[in-house]
Amino acid sequence: MKKITGICFGILLSAMAVSSQAYGQMSSTAGTYKHANWFMTVGGGAQVYWAENYSTGNFGNRITPDIEVAVGKWFTHVWGARIQYDGYKMKGFTSLDNPYATGGRTPKGGYQQQFSYLNLHFDILFNLNSAICPYSRRVYELIPYLGAGYARAYKKDEPSFNSYSFNGGLINRFRVSRAIDLNLTLKAMIVNQGFDQQKGGISLEGSTGITAGFTVKF
């Protein structure tokens, strides 16, 4: 798995270098633009965890808040990178009374469980609009991203679980001013199969979510 992660990052970083060199040789017809564009993003929203036996409970009881904070930089109009923290809590259902279980059995025969988590990851950002059209002050931009990092599940007085994490999603960016953007993000995280303290069934599990927030550029 580590070899695969290293190969993926090598390909992405090589693509960034090629894109940066090519763009540097192009002349801009839409005015000047800072290539070194640092930014900070703060957001929050809702997420759902997906794992084995989660059909033993109601979908609505699995929805939890999600908090995200990121710092990054755009190297060209097309390519950027960031480091992001995601975290708060996860809820789900399990067929076993494991360390993260919170109470008695559900009507469908499972146990509800809850645990805290954090996810620190490095992402490559790709501005799809700028890749297709020359730079302009667009109001809306679509930015897919892909990355990997470290995730930890934990609960007070219970064992924690550390895992790699693979992350991806789509950032819908809305320009407010030269310094501020609004974001609506669709996101997903994949972690090791035992992240919720239950093993068996599917080999991987994770979460999907939607967040809203703002970006400050400096």
Secondary structure, DSSP 8 states (H G I E B T S, - for coil): -HHHHHHHHHHHHHHHHHHHHHHHTS--SS----SSEEEEEEEEEEEEEE-TTGGGS-GGGGEEEEEEEEEEEESSSSEEEEEEEEEEEEEEEESS--TTEEEEE-TTS-EEEEEEEEEEEEEEEE-HHHHHS-----SEEEEEEEEEEEEEEEETTEEEEEEEEEEEEEEEEEE-SSSEEEEEEEEEEEEETTTTS--SSSSEEEEEEEEEEEEEE-
